[in-house]
């Protein structure tokens, strides 16, 4: 039975694929008195599924990666457990499936800056957060006045100085791998900063929607708080020529935020994709991820979290 299900009540787990413009949201997580993605979407689900009319608990979403205020998402994933009664009531008319009907009804209720693109009954063992293999983000920068587009001002960071993308890419490559990223993370009590950075690189795409921009691709099994934006901040220092190519790697080795990289603005960051294993491996992946990371994964390190400590994956960036 899904963790959020009411004992004795048949339930259905739904996977939601969604996108949002984070400009006017106070991040993903519901917060009293603030407009959040979670709050807006859960309220819309409660209305569409009419949970209050049946005295059911309000829908509770579990997300693949919590995003900070101002961060956007193109490939966010969440799951929600609903009763079988609520799911049956969501059924479409005229042969339309419950999945398509729910997408359409949410589309008529949600604001324009939040879109649920797809709803599907989740396969057995699926957990949006713990089953995920990786999260991929992009950070977009414009350093060319001729390419500066006011229509993209809410999703692209304007940088006044021309950047050396080759130097930034070389510096980024030295950070890939399993490391303690304490120098690039805001500390949280009891949480490890050990992460496996699978991909980090910079390019200036010659064509496509990002042509002319300076774009970072950042992918990891999970991220700790502010990690992506701190990595970008270190890269920009190298790209401006203020720091040598080896400086970010030196920060990494220091495991200290003292004198470290600036955390850049949130609006240039977009969650592009969340990757999952094949359906038959979802439950095993979730079980493995719930086992907390420990310092033993990379050997004893000064200042590292004690073995067995750790934070759940999918934190904000």
C-alpha distance (Angstrom), angle and dihedral (degrees) to the residues before:
residue distance angle dihedral
X1 . . .
X2 3.83 . .
X3 3.81 113.3 .
X4 3.81 94.3 -114.2
X5 3.80 96.0 47.0
X6 3.78 121.6 114.4
X7 3.83 110.5 -113.7
X8 3.78 111.1 -102.3
X9 3.81 93.5 13.9
X10 3.82 117.8 109.9
X11 3.79 109.6 -125.4
X12 3.78 140.7 -172.5
X13 3.79 124.9 -146.2
X14 3.79 114.4 -141.1
X15 3.79 127.5 -161.6
X16 3.81 114.7 -145.2
X17 3.79 122.6 -163.6
X18 3.77 110.0 -160.6
X19 3.79 146.4 166.5
X20 3.77 133.1 -158.7
X21 3.77 145.1 177.0
X22 3.79 102.8 -124.0
X23 3.80 96.1 -159.4
X24 3.79 97.1 103.3
X25 3.80 98.1 29.3
X26 3.81 124.9 94.3
X27 3.80 87.8 -137.6
X28 3.78 130.3 -77.6
X29 3.81 101.5 -63.1
X30 3.79 122.0 86.7
X31 3.80 110.8 -109.2
X32 3.81 128.4 -179.7
X33 3.77 112.0 -97.6
X34 3.81 94.5 1.1
X35 3.79 132.4 102.8
X36 3.81 108.6 -115.9
X37 3.79 133.7 169.9
X38 3.79 91.8 -121.5
X39 3.79 93.1 48.8
X40 3.80 95.3 48.4
X41 3.81 93.6 45.6
X42 3.82 96.0 44.3
X43 3.80 90.4 49.8
X44 3.79 90.8 50.3
X45 3.81 91.8 48.8
X46 3.81 90.8 50.2
X47 3.80 89.7 52.8
X48 3.79 96.1 46.3
X49 3.81 94.5 43.7
X50 3.83 92.2 41.9
X51 3.79 92.0 -137.6
X52 3.81 94.3 160.8
X53 3.81 91.4 56.0
X54 3.81 89.1 59.4
X55 3.82 94.3 41.0
X56 3.78 89.5 -115.1
X57 3.78 124.3 150.4
X58 3.78 114.9 -93.7
X59 3.82 114.4 -97.7
X60 3.80 114.6 -89.6
X61 3.77 118.1 -155.0
X62 3.80 126.0 -149.1
X63 3.80 112.4 -159.2
X64 3.79 132.7 -155.7
X65 3.78 94.8 -135.0
X66 3.78 127.8 7.9
X67 3.80 110.6 -137.7
X68 3.79 128.4 -152.1
X69 3.78 126.0 -120.7
X70 3.79 110.1 -67.0
X71 3.82 96.0 16.1
X72 3.80 115.4 125.4
X73 3.80 131.6 -144.6
X74 3.77 131.4 -152.7
X75 3.81 97.7 166.3
X76 3.79 106.5 30.4
X77 3.82 119.3 151.6
X78 3.79 129.6 -160.6
X79 3.78 137.5 166.4
X80 3.77 132.8 -146.9
X81 3.80 131.6 -172.0
X82 3.80 114.9 -137.5
X83 3.78 130.8 176.1
X84 3.77 118.6 -98.3
X85 3.81 87.7 -117.7
X86 3.80 92.2 56.1
X87 3.79 91.5 46.7
X88 3.78 92.3 50.3
X89 3.82 89.9 50.0
X90 3.81 89.5 54.9
X91 3.80 90.5 63.1
X92 3.75 116.7 132.6
X93 3.76 128.6 -120.6
X94 3.77 128.8 -121.8
X95 3.77 93.8 27.8
X96 3.81 95.5 -51.5
X97 3.80 113.2 143.4
X98 3.79 123.2 -117.2
X99 3.81 88.1 -114.3
X100 3.81 93.7 55.5
X101 3.79 91.9 41.6
X102 3.79 92.1 54.2
X103 3.81 92.0 48.8
X104 3.81 90.2 51.0
X105 3.80 94.5 46.7
X106 3.77 93.0 47.9
X107 3.79 89.2 47.9
X108 3.77 89.5 57.7
X109 3.79 92.8 50.2
X110 3.80 107.3 35.7
X111 3.82 122.9 84.9
X112 3.78 119.8 -104.5
X113 3.81 93.6 -102.3
X114 3.82 93.9 62.3
X115 3.80 123.6 57.5
X116 3.81 130.4 178.5
X117 3.78 102.6 -153.0
X118 3.78 99.5 -178.1
X119 3.79 141.1 8.7
X120 3.80 122.0 -165.6
X121 3.78 137.4 165.3
X122 3.79 102.1 -101.3
X123 3.80 119.9 -119.5
X124 3.78 118.4 -111.5
X125 3.79 112.9 -73.7
X126 3.80 95.4 18.2
X127 3.79 117.7 148.2
X128 3.81 115.5 171.3
X129 3.79 91.3 -146.3
X130 3.78 107.6 32.8
X131 3.81 99.9 33.1
X132 3.80 92.8 56.9
X133 3.79 116.7 112.2
X134 3.79 96.9 -166.1
X135 3.80 146.7 -9.4
X136 3.80 121.0 -139.6
X137 3.79 122.0 -157.4
X138 3.79 133.1 -178.5
X139 3.78 126.1 -153.5
X140 3.80 116.7 -161.1
X141 3.79 126.3 -156.7
X142 3.80 131.3 178.1
X143 3.81 115.7 -154.9
X144 3.81 98.2 164.1
X145 3.83 119.5 84.9
X146 3.81 89.6 -154.0
X147 3.78 90.7 59.0
X148 3.76 98.1 42.5
X149 3.81 108.5 124.1
X150 3.81 119.1 -166.0
X151 3.80 89.1 -158.8
X152 3.82 88.7 65.3
X153 3.80 97.5 43.0
X154 3.82 91.3 112.6
X155 3.81 94.4 55.0
X156 3.82 105.7 31.3
X157 3.81 126.2 62.3
X158 3.80 113.8 -130.4
X159 3.81 111.6 -137.5
X160 3.80 118.9 -171.3
X161 3.80 97.6 -155.1
X162 3.78 126.0 68.0
X163 3.80 110.6 -109.5
X164 3.80 130.0 -137.1
X165 3.79 98.6 -132.3
X166 3.81 94.7 -177.0
X167 3.80 90.8 57.6
X168 3.80 91.4 46.3
X169 3.79 91.6 50.9
X170 3.81 92.1 48.7
X171 3.80 91.3 50.4
X172 3.80 92.1 47.2
X173 3.79 92.9 51.7
X174 3.81 91.1 60.9
X175 3.81 90.3 62.8
X176 3.81 97.6 55.9
X177 3.80 115.3 113.0
X178 3.79 140.4 47.0
X179 3.79 108.6 -36.5
X180 3.77 145.0 141.8
X181 3.82 102.3 -99.1
X182 3.82 95.0 -169.3
X183 3.82 90.0 130.6
X184 3.80 89.9 60.3
X185 3.81 101.3 39.4
X186 3.76 134.9 76.0
X187 3.81 103.6 -121.5
X188 3.78 121.2 -114.0
X189 3.77 121.1 -168.7
X190 3.78 112.6 -102.1
X191 3.81 93.6 6.1
X192 3.77 125.8 117.8
X193 3.80 122.2 -132.6
X194 3.80 94.0 -154.9
X195 3.80 110.8 122.9
X196 3.79 137.9 161.3
X197 3.80 107.7 -125.3
X198 3.79 102.6 -159.0
X199 3.78 98.9 179.8
X200 3.78 136.2 11.4
X201 3.77 122.5 160.5
X202 3.79 143.6 136.3
X203 3.79 131.0 -137.1
X204 3.77 142.2 163.8
X205 3.85 101.7 -132.4
X206 3.83 111.7 -138.0
X207 3.80 94.0 -151.4
X208 3.78 143.4 3.5
X209 3.80 127.8 63.1
X210 3.83 92.3 -42.8
X211 3.80 96.1 47.9
X212 3.78 111.2 148.4
X213 3.80 95.0 10.6
X214 3.79 125.7 111.8
X215 3.80 105.2 -119.5
X216 3.79 132.0 -172.4
X217 3.80 122.0 -156.5
X218 3.80 110.1 -156.2
X219 3.80 121.7 -179.4
X220 3.80 131.4 171.3
X221 3.76 141.9 151.2
X222 3.81 85.4 -107.4
X223 3.79 139.8 -23.4
X224 3.77 133.7 -132.2
X225 3.78 124.8 -135.5
X226 3.86 113.8 -56.7
X227 3.81 91.6 -9.6
X228 3.81 99.5 131.0
X229 3.78 95.0 45.5
X230 3.81 91.5 47.6
X231 3.81 90.2 50.9
X232 3.80 88.7 51.4
X233 3.80 91.0 48.3
X234 3.81 90.9 54.3
X235 3.79 90.3 48.0
X236 3.79 92.8 52.4
X237 3.82 90.4 52.9
X238 3.81 88.1 56.0
X239 3.81 93.1 43.7
X240 3.81 91.2 53.7
X241 3.79 91.1 50.8
X242 3.80 93.5 -116.8
X243 3.79 91.4 116.8
X244 3.81 133.2 32.1
X245 3.79 122.5 -110.7
X246 3.81 92.0 -103.4
X247 3.80 95.2 53.1
X248 3.85 98.1 91.9
X249 3.82 90.1 50.7
X250 3.78 88.8 51.0
X251 3.78 90.0 52.6
X252 3.79 89.9 50.2
X253 3.81 91.0 52.7
X254 3.80 91.8 48.8
X255 3.83 92.5 57.7
X256 3.80 87.3 -153.9
X257 3.79 131.3 115.6
X258 3.81 91.3 -155.1
X259 3.80 107.0 119.5
X260 3.78 89.7 -4.4
X261 3.75 134.7 141.6
X262 3.77 123.6 -52.6
X263 3.80 117.0 -110.9
X264 3.79 105.3 -120.4
X265 3.81 126.8 -139.2
X266 3.79 117.5 -70.0
X267 3.80 99.2 -131.5
X268 3.81 95.5 77.1
X269 3.81 91.8 60.1
X270 3.81 125.5 91.5
X271 3.80 130.1 177.3
X272 3.79 100.1 -133.5
X273 3.79 105.0 176.9
X274 3.80 145.7 -2.5
X275 3.80 115.7 -152.4
X276 3.81 126.0 -149.2
X277 3.80 134.3 -175.5
X278 3.79 124.3 -113.7
X279 3.79 114.8 -66.4
X280 3.80 94.3 -101.7
X281 3.82 90.6 57.7
X282 3.82 99.0 46.9
X283 3.80 97.5 94.9
X284 3.80 93.9 45.6
X285 3.79 90.7 49.5
X286 3.81 91.2 50.7
X287 3.80 91.6 50.0
X288 3.80 92.0 48.6
X289 3.80 93.2 47.8
X290 3.79 92.9 51.0
X291 3.78 88.1 61.3
X292 3.74 100.5 93.1
X293 3.78 121.4 -117.2
X294 3.76 116.2 -111.8
X295 3.77 136.9 -167.4
X296 3.80 89.9 -108.0
X297 3.81 88.4 76.8
X298 3.79 90.3 75.6
X299 3.79 100.2 21.2
X300 3.81 130.5 -103.7
X301 3.81 111.8 -33.3
X302 3.80 130.2 178.1
X303 3.77 109.2 -104.8
X304 3.79 94.1 8.3
X305 3.78 121.5 140.2
X306 3.81 114.4 -92.9
X307 3.77 116.1 -98.7
X308 3.74 112.6 -83.6
X309 3.80 96.5 29.2
X310 3.73 122.6 111.3
X311 3.74 150.6 124.7
X312 3.74 128.1 -107.1
X313 3.81 113.1 -100.2
X314 3.75 126.9 -105.4
X315 3.79 99.4 59.5
X316 3.77 122.9 160.8
X317 3.85 123.6 -82.5
